[in-house]
Amino acid sequence: MPLTPDQQEEVCRIALLGCDRETACLYVDCTQVELRDALNRDTAFRKRLRKAEANAEVSYMNTIHEAVKDSKNWRASVWWFERRNPERFARKAATVTARDLAAATAQFAAFVNEEIHDREDRERLLTRLDDIDRPRPEGADYFADFGTTRERSTEEPRVETREDSISDLSAEDVS
C-alpha cells in the first residue's frame, strides 16, 4: 500500500529527530518495503527524507561540537573520535599477548609439577603445554595438534547434580 502524504511527512519528521527508517516505519505503520517503494517512486519524497536525515546528523554533530568547547565535556570528543575513525580511536577488543600466554602456561606448568605425581603423565602434560607456546601460522587449527576438533571442544560440559551423586551411592556408602 503506498504511503499517504501524511505518512511521508511523518517519516521526514521522525528522521529529523535522528531516528532510523525502521523506527519511522513502525511509527507510521508501514513496512520497510513500502517505504523503499515510495522512495523509489517519488523523488521529491526521497530528497526530503535524505535532507531530514542529513539535518538530524548535522544538528547532533553541532551539539557535540558545542559540548566539547567546555573541557568538562571531554568525553564528547573521545566519543566523536571513536565513531569517526574507529580503526584508529575505538577501544580494541581484549587480546591475549604472547607474553600473557607464556605467563599463564608457565603458571599452569608449575601446577602440573606440583599436582601430577606420575612422571609419565606429568611429562606428557608438560610437553603439551610447551606446544601451546609454539608459534602457529595464521589461521592454523590449534586443536588439530591435540587430536580433537573445535566441535568436540565446545560441547557443553555435563554438570553433575546432587541427585546424580546421591543415586551413585551404594547402600554400604550410606550406612
C-alpha positions as CSV (number, residue, x, y, z in Angstrom):
1,M,0.0,0.0,0.0
2,P,1.5,3.4,-1.0
3,L,2.4,5.9,1.8
4,T,0.0,8.8,2.2
5,P,1.3,12.3,2.1
6,D,0.7,12.5,5.9
7,Q,2.8,9.3,6.4
8,Q,5.6,10.7,4.2
9,E,5.6,13.9,6.2
10,E,5.7,12.0,9.5
11,V,8.6,9.8,8.2
12,C,10.5,13.0,7.5
13,R,9.7,14.5,10.9
14,I,10.9,11.3,12.6
15,A,14.1,11.3,10.6
16,L,14.7,14.9,11.6
17,L,14.7,13.7,15.2
18,G,17.5,11.3,14.4
19,C,15.5,8.1,14.3
20,D,16.3,5.5,11.6
21,R,14.0,4.4,8.8
22,E,13.0,1.2,10.6
23,T,11.6,3.3,13.6
24,A,9.8,5.6,11.2
25,C,8.1,2.6,9.5
26,L,7.0,1.3,12.9
27,Y,5.7,4.7,13.8
28,V,3.6,5.3,10.7
29,D,2.5,1.7,10.4
30,C,4.1,0.7,7.1
31,T,6.7,-1.9,6.1
32,Q,10.2,-1.1,5.1
33,V,9.4,-2.4,1.6
34,E,6.5,0.0,1.3
35,L,8.8,2.9,2.4
36,R,11.5,1.8,-0.1
37,D,8.9,1.6,-2.9
38,A,7.6,5.1,-2.0
39,L,11.1,6.5,-2.1
40,N,11.8,4.8,-5.5
41,R,8.6,6.2,-7.0
42,D,8.7,9.7,-5.5
43,T,12.0,11.6,-6.0
44,A,10.7,14.7,-4.1
45,F,9.9,12.5,-1.0
46,R,13.3,10.8,-1.3
47,K,15.1,14.2,-1.4
48,R,13.0,15.4,1.6
49,L,13.8,12.3,3.6
50,R,17.6,12.5,2.8
51,K,17.6,16.2,3.7
52,A,15.9,15.4,7.1
53,E,18.4,12.6,7.8
54,A,21.3,14.9,7.0
55,N,19.8,17.7,9.1
56,A,19.5,15.4,12.1
57,E,23.1,14.3,11.8
58,V,24.4,17.8,11.4
59,S,22.3,19.0,14.3
60,Y,23.6,16.3,16.6
61,M,27.2,16.8,15.5
62,N,26.8,20.6,16.1
63,T,25.6,19.7,19.7
64,I,28.7,17.6,20.2
65,H,30.9,20.3,18.7
66,E,29.4,22.9,21.1
67,A,29.7,20.5,24.1
68,V,33.5,19.9,23.6
69,K,34.2,23.6,23.8
70,D,33.8,23.1,27.6
71,S,36.6,21.0,28.9
72,K,34.4,19.2,31.4
73,N,32.7,17.5,28.3
74,W,35.9,16.0,27.1
75,R,34.2,12.6,26.7
76,A,32.2,14.0,23.8
77,S,35.5,14.5,21.9
78,V,36.5,10.9,22.7
79,W,33.1,9.6,21.5
80,W,33.4,11.6,18.3
81,F,36.9,10.3,17.5
82,E,35.8,6.7,18.3
83,R,32.8,7.0,16.0
84,R,34.5,9.0,13.3
85,N,37.5,6.7,12.8
86,P,37.0,3.5,14.8
87,E,40.1,1.8,13.3
88,R,42.3,4.4,14.9
89,F,40.5,5.5,18.0
90,A,37.9,2.9,19.2
91,R,38.7,0.7,22.1
92,K,40.2,-2.5,20.9
93,A,38.8,-5.9,22.0
94,A,40.7,-7.5,24.8
95,T,43.5,-9.7,23.4
96,V,45.9,-12.2,24.9
97,T,49.5,-11.3,24.0
98,A,52.3,-13.9,23.6
99,R,53.7,-12.7,26.9
100,D,50.3,-13.3,28.6
101,L,50.1,-16.7,27.2
102,A,53.6,-17.6,28.2
103,A,53.0,-16.4,31.8
104,A,49.8,-18.4,32.0
105,T,51.4,-21.5,30.5
106,A,54.3,-21.2,33.0
107,Q,51.9,-21.0,35.9
108,F,49.9,-23.9,34.7
109,A,53.2,-25.9,34.2
110,A,54.1,-25.2,37.9
111,F,50.6,-26.5,38.9
112,V,51.2,-29.7,36.8
113,N,54.6,-30.2,38.5
114,E,53.0,-29.8,41.9
115,E,49.9,-31.8,41.4
116,I,50.7,-34.6,38.9
117,H,52.8,-37.2,40.7
118,D,53.0,-39.8,37.9
119,R,56.2,-39.0,36.0
120,E,54.9,-40.1,32.6
121,D,51.6,-38.2,32.9
122,R,53.5,-35.1,34.1
123,E,55.9,-35.2,31.2
124,R,53.1,-35.7,28.7
125,L,51.2,-32.7,30.1
126,L,54.3,-30.5,30.1
127,T,55.1,-31.5,26.5
128,R,51.6,-30.4,25.6
129,L,52.0,-27.2,27.5
130,D,55.2,-26.5,25.5
131,D,53.2,-26.9,22.3
132,I,50.8,-24.1,23.4
133,D,53.6,-21.5,23.3
134,R,54.8,-22.7,19.9
135,P,54.1,-20.1,17.1
136,R,51.5,-21.2,14.6
137,P,50.8,-19.9,11.1
138,E,47.9,-17.5,10.8
139,G,44.7,-19.5,10.6
140,A,46.2,-22.8,11.8
141,D,43.9,-25.0,13.7
142,Y,45.3,-25.2,17.2
143,F,43.1,-28.2,18.2
144,A,44.3,-30.3,15.3
145,D,47.6,-30.9,17.1
146,F,45.8,-32.5,20.0
147,G,43.7,-35.0,18.1
148,T,40.5,-33.2,18.8
149,T,38.3,-30.7,17.0
150,R,36.7,-27.4,17.8
151,E,33.3,-29.0,17.6
152,R,34.1,-31.5,20.3
153,S,35.9,-29.0,22.4
154,T,32.9,-26.7,22.6
155,E,30.4,-29.2,23.9
156,E,28.6,-28.2,27.0
157,P,30.2,-30.0,30.0
158,R,27.8,-32.2,31.9
159,V,27.3,-30.8,35.4
160,E,26.8,-33.4,38.0
161,T,23.8,-32.7,40.2
162,R,23.3,-33.5,43.8
163,E,20.7,-36.2,42.7
164,D,23.4,-37.8,40.5
165,S,25.8,-38.0,43.4
166,I,23.1,-39.5,45.7
167,S,22.0,-42.1,43.2
168,D,25.6,-43.3,42.7
169,L,25.9,-44.1,46.4
170,S,25.5,-47.7,47.3
171,A,23.6,-48.9,50.4
172,E,27.0,-49.5,52.0
173,D,28.1,-45.9,51.4
174,V,25.0,-44.6,53.1
175,S,25.2,-46.8,56.2
